[in-house]
């Protein structure tokens, strides 16, 4: 049971005024625009912006609304979220995959298919950091921008739709009371169609790329690939983290197990493996600071959306799917997921913190639409999901030419990913749906 949920049953009060949403909007816009417009300033001061904006909402709730229980409840969710993300990142960073040989198109497809399953066990962030370097190495003689883009599409985003561990939005849903296996039971068909379509499209791209390669390279690609793995003791620690997800009582035991696994990995992993992985804590530190601001600013935003959901004009699953999806691509998919989940609860007169079973019983397909929209559309831009920019930066350090921000959207996301998402919407959330 959540430590603070019983403290007040998160008391039903008068919803906060609209102006209290400004810090939340400012936080999301800063995440979306500042790295592009004021890159160096953002790199130096993003943590101060997160603390400042988050503090505005927290101070309002503590000293004006006197709702300490809601702040404590959010703080507990933040700690759980960051420890889960951070522990998976650290433990996955202690595993090194060395591959030699050059991959044919079918080998690449098999790699991405397996990676799409792995993402649900160690998260899209962990899988992206673990697998992007082997992916570049196994295609080093012909790797191009589309190899990186499809890796982001599949491994960093779409694939993580089967478990709460897979993608940050789904773990936030888990913290709100969505059962662990509910996502797999209700989203696997959309996941299978989305992953299958993207793999098929990638196979066509990669086959054309392979045929254009000089003959000596194609001959190299007939050589047998060799794989070597380092740091496999971390697999046991990954198992400990996965098992800890199911621990609910006593409070903070789950987080303690995850943190212990991360510390053990950090201490036991040889320095050579961390160096081979170019491992650094900077990505997870950035996530921790930014989500500190997001969790703080979204306290009034979620409460406001629950209270004013009917005025948003959202009615059917298709509308929730597209609204969640488009904003997930433009902003960040984790807070966007929670925002529209709160709206769905408010639309049906339910409390998101206490009545999740009632919502799932009556409106399961709405949650499927929100979940799939957040996860799939997180790949529409580099800022839609945390791993996207990480993968781009690693590829650029490896001297792989990757598309720029708008090139990614116009050349890949709009002509390839958007039609796939449109088809998913028709098949699963429209009046003509087949599933």
SULSUL-V662402 format. One record per backbone hydrogen bond with DSSP energy under -0.5 kcal/mol. CO is the residue of the C=O (numbers start at 1). NH is the residue of the N-H. E is the energy in kcal/mol with one decimal. If there is no record, write none. Layout:
co=(CO & CO)
nh=(NH & NH)
e=(E & E)
//
This chain:
co=(2 & 2 & 4 & 4 & 5 & 5 & 11 & 17 & 18 & 19 & 21 & 22 & 23 & 24 & 25 & 26 & 27 & 28 & 29 & 30 & 30 & 33 & 33 & 34 & 38 & 39 & 40 & 41 & 42 & 45 & 45 & 46 & 47 & 48 & 49 & 50 & 51 & 52 & 53 & 54 & 55 & 56 & 57 & 58 & 59 & 59 & 60 & 60 & 61 & 66 & 67 & 68 & 69 & 70 & 71 & 72 & 73 & 74 & 75 & 76 & 77 & 78 & 79 & 80 & 81 & 82 & 83 & 84 & 85 & 86 & 87 & 88 & 89 & 91 & 92 & 96 & 96 & 97 & 98 & 100 & 104 & 105 & 106 & 107 & 108 & 109 & 110 & 111 & 112 & 113 & 114 & 114 & 115 & 117 & 118 & 118 & 119 & 122 & 123 & 124 & 125 & 126 & 127 & 128 & 131 & 132 & 133 & 134 & 135 & 136 & 137 & 138 & 139 & 139 & 144 & 144 & 145 & 146 & 147 & 148 & 149 & 150 & 151 & 151 & 153 & 154 & 157 & 158 & 159 & 163 & 163 & 166 & 167 & 167 & 168 & 169 & 170 & 171 & 172 & 173 & 174 & 179 & 179 & 180 & 181 & 182 & 183 & 184 & 187 & 188 & 189 & 190 & 191 & 192 & 193 & 194 & 195 & 196 & 197 & 198 & 199 & 200 & 201 & 202 & 203 & 204 & 205 & 206 & 207 & 208 & 209 & 210 & 214 & 214 & 215 & 216 & 217 & 219 & 220 & 220 & 226 & 228 & 230 & 231 & 232 & 232 & 233 & 233 & 234 & 235 & 236 & 237 & 238 & 239 & 240 & 241 & 242 & 243 & 244 & 246 & 250 & 252 & 253 & 254 & 255 & 256 & 257 & 258 & 259 & 260 & 261 & 262 & 263 & 264 & 265 & 270 & 270 & 271 & 272 & 273 & 274 & 275 & 281 & 282 & 283 & 284 & 285 & 286 & 287 & 288 & 289 & 290 & 291 & 292 & 293 & 294 & 296 & 297 & 298 & 299 & 300 & 301 & 302 & 303 & 304 & 305 & 308 & 309 & 309 & 310 & 316 & 317 & 318 & 319 & 320 & 321 & 322 & 323 & 324 & 325 & 326 & 327 & 332 & 333 & 334 & 335 & 336 & 337 & 338 & 339 & 340 & 341 & 342 & 343 & 344 & 345 & 345 & 346 & 350 & 351 & 351 & 355 & 356 & 357 & 358 & 359 & 360 & 363 & 363 & 364 & 365 & 366 & 367 & 368 & 369 & 370 & 371 & 372 & 373 & 374 & 376 & 377 & 381 & 382 & 384 & 385 & 385 & 386 & 387 & 388 & 389 & 390 & 391 & 392 & 393 & 394 & 395 & 396 & 399 & 400 & 404 & 405 & 406 & 407 & 408 & 408 & 409 & 412 & 412 & 413 & 416 & 417 & 418 & 419 & 420 & 421 & 422 & 423 & 424 & 425 & 425 & 426 & 427 & 427 & 429 & 430)
nh=(5 & 6 & 7 & 8 & 8 & 9 & 13 & 20 & 21 & 22 & 25 & 26 & 27 & 28 & 29 & 30 & 31 & 32 & 33 & 34 & 35 & 36 & 37 & 38 & 42 & 43 & 44 & 45 & 46 & 48 & 49 & 50 & 51 & 52 & 53 & 54 & 55 & 56 & 57 & 58 & 59 & 60 & 61 & 62 & 63 & 64 & 64 & 65 & 67 & 68 & 71 & 72 & 73 & 74 & 75 & 76 & 77 & 78 & 79 & 80 & 81 & 82 & 83 & 84 & 85 & 86 & 87 & 88 & 89 & 90 & 91 & 92 & 93 & 94 & 95 & 98 & 230 & 99 & 228 & 226 & 108 & 109 & 110 & 111 & 112 & 113 & 114 & 115 & 116 & 117 & 117 & 118 & 119 & 120 & 121 & 122 & 123 & 126 & 127 & 128 & 129 & 130 & 131 & 132 & 135 & 136 & 137 & 138 & 139 & 139 & 140 & 103 & 142 & 143 & 147 & 148 & 149 & 150 & 151 & 152 & 153 & 154 & 155 & 156 & 158 & 159 & 160 & 161 & 161 & 166 & 167 & 124 & 170 & 171 & 172 & 173 & 174 & 175 & 176 & 178 & 177 & 182 & 183 & 183 & 185 & 186 & 187 & 188 & 191 & 192 & 193 & 194 & 195 & 196 & 197 & 198 & 199 & 200 & 201 & 202 & 203 & 204 & 205 & 206 & 207 & 208 & 209 & 210 & 211 & 212 & 213 & 213 & 217 & 218 & 219 & 220 & 221 & 222 & 102 & 223 & 100 & 98 & 96 & 234 & 235 & 236 & 236 & 237 & 238 & 239 & 240 & 241 & 242 & 243 & 244 & 245 & 245 & 246 & 247 & 248 & 253 & 256 & 257 & 258 & 259 & 260 & 261 & 262 & 263 & 264 & 265 & 266 & 267 & 268 & 269 & 273 & 274 & 275 & 276 & 277 & 279 & 278 & 285 & 286 & 287 & 288 & 289 & 290 & 291 & 292 & 293 & 294 & 295 & 296 & 297 & 298 & 299 & 301 & 302 & 303 & 304 & 305 & 306 & 307 & 308 & 309 & 311 & 312 & 314 & 313 & 320 & 321 & 322 & 323 & 324 & 325 & 326 & 327 & 328 & 329 & 330 & 331 & 336 & 337 & 338 & 339 & 340 & 341 & 342 & 343 & 344 & 345 & 346 & 347 & 348 & 348 & 350 & 349 & 352 & 354 & 355 & 359 & 360 & 361 & 362 & 363 & 364 & 366 & 367 & 368 & 369 & 370 & 371 & 372 & 373 & 374 & 375 & 376 & 377 & 378 & 379 & 380 & 384 & 389 & 333 & 388 & 389 & 390 & 391 & 392 & 393 & 394 & 395 & 396 & 397 & 398 & 400 & 399 & 401 & 402 & 408 & 409 & 410 & 411 & 412 & 413 & 414 & 416 & 417 & 418 & 420 & 421 & 422 & 423 & 424 & 425 & 426 & 427 & 428 & 429 & 430 & 430 & 434 & 435 & 318 & 433)
e=(-0.6 & -0.7 & -0.7 & -0.6 & -0.7 & -1.4 & -0.7 & -1.5 & -2.1 & -1.6 & -2.5 & -2.9 & -2.4 & -2.2 & -2.5 & -2.2 & -2.1 & -2.0 & -3.1 & -1.8 & -0.5 & -1.1 & -2.7 & -2.5 & -2.7 & -2.4 & -1.5 & -2.3 & -1.9 & -0.5 & -1.9 & -2.3 & -2.2 & -2.7 & -2.6 & -2.3 & -2.3 & -1.3 & -1.1 & -2.0 & -2.9 & -1.8 & -2.2 & -2.4 & -2.7 & -0.5 & -1.6 & -2.2 & -3.0 & -0.6 & -1.2 & -2.5 & -2.4 & -2.1 & -2.4 & -2.3 & -1.8 & -2.4 & -2.4 & -2.3 & -2.5 & -2.7 & -2.3 & -1.9 & -2.5 & -3.1 & -2.4 & -2.0 & -2.0 & -2.5 & -2.5 & -2.5 & -1.7 & -1.3 & -1.6 & -0.5 & -2.9 & -0.5 & -2.6 & -2.6 & -2.2 & -2.3 & -2.1 & -2.5 & -2.5 & -2.3 & -2.5 & -2.6 & -1.8 & -0.9 & -0.8 & -2.3 & -2.2 & -1.1 & -1.9 & -2.0 & -1.3 & -0.6 & -2.8 & -2.0 & -2.2 & -2.1 & -2.5 & -1.9 & -2.1 & -2.1 & -2.7 & -2.5 & -0.5 & -0.8 & -1.3 & -2.4 & -1.9 & -1.3 & -0.8 & -1.2 & -2.4 & -2.5 & -1.5 & -2.2 & -2.8 & -2.6 & -1.5 & -1.5 & -2.4 & -2.4 & -1.8 & -0.7 & -0.5 & -0.9 & -0.7 & -2.5 & -0.9 & -1.4 & -2.0 & -1.8 & -2.0 & -2.3 & -1.2 & -2.3 & -1.3 & -0.9 & -0.6 & -0.5 & -2.1 & -1.9 & -2.6 & -1.1 & -2.6 & -2.9 & -2.3 & -2.7 & -3.0 & -2.3 & -2.5 & -2.1 & -2.4 & -2.1 & -2.4 & -2.6 & -2.4 & -1.6 & -2.2 & -3.4 & -2.2 & -2.0 & -2.2 & -2.5 & -2.2 & -1.3 & -0.7 & -0.8 & -0.7 & -2.0 & -2.5 & -2.0 & -1.8 & -1.4 & -0.6 & -1.9 & -2.6 & -3.2 & -2.4 & -2.0 & -1.8 & -0.5 & -0.8 & -1.0 & -2.4 & -2.0 & -1.7 & -2.0 & -2.5 & -2.4 & -1.9 & -1.1 & -0.5 & -1.2 & -2.0 & -0.6 & -1.8 & -2.0 & -2.4 & -2.1 & -2.6 & -2.4 & -2.2 & -2.1 & -2.5 & -2.4 & -2.2 & -2.4 & -2.1 & -2.5 & -2.1 & -0.9 & -1.5 & -2.4 & -2.3 & -2.0 & -3.0 & -1.1 & -2.2 & -2.4 & -2.1 & -2.3 & -2.2 & -2.6 & -2.6 & -1.2 & -1.6 & -2.2 & -2.9 & -1.7 & -2.6 & -1.9 & -1.1 & -0.8 & -2.6 & -1.5 & -2.8 & -2.4 & -2.1 & -1.6 & -2.1 & -0.6 & -1.1 & -1.9 & -0.6 & -1.0 & -1.8 & -2.7 & -2.3 & -2.6 & -2.4 & -2.2 & -2.9 & -1.7 & -1.9 & -1.9 & -1.5 & -2.5 & -1.5 & -2.1 & -1.7 & -2.3 & -2.2 & -2.1 & -2.4 & -1.8 & -2.2 & -2.2 & -2.6 & -2.5 & -1.0 & -0.7 & -2.7 & -1.5 & -0.6 & -1.0 & -2.5 & -1.9 & -2.7 & -1.9 & -1.6 & -3.1 & -0.5 & -0.6 & -1.4 & -2.0 & -2.2 & -2.2 & -2.8 & -2.9 & -2.2 & -2.3 & -2.4 & -2.8 & -1.8 & -0.7 & -1.4 & -2.1 & -1.1 & -0.7 & -2.2 & -1.5 & -0.5 & -0.9 & -2.7 & -2.0 & -2.6 & -2.3 & -2.5 & -2.3 & -2.1 & -1.3 & -2.6 & -1.6 & -0.5 & -0.6 & -2.8 & -1.3 & -3.0 & -2.4 & -1.1 & -2.6 & -3.0 & -2.0 & -1.2 & -2.8 & -1.3 & -2.5 & -2.5 & -2.5 & -2.3 & -2.3 & -2.1 & -2.7 & -2.1 & -2.3 & -0.7 & -0.6 & -1.8 & -1.8 & -0.6 & -1.4)
//
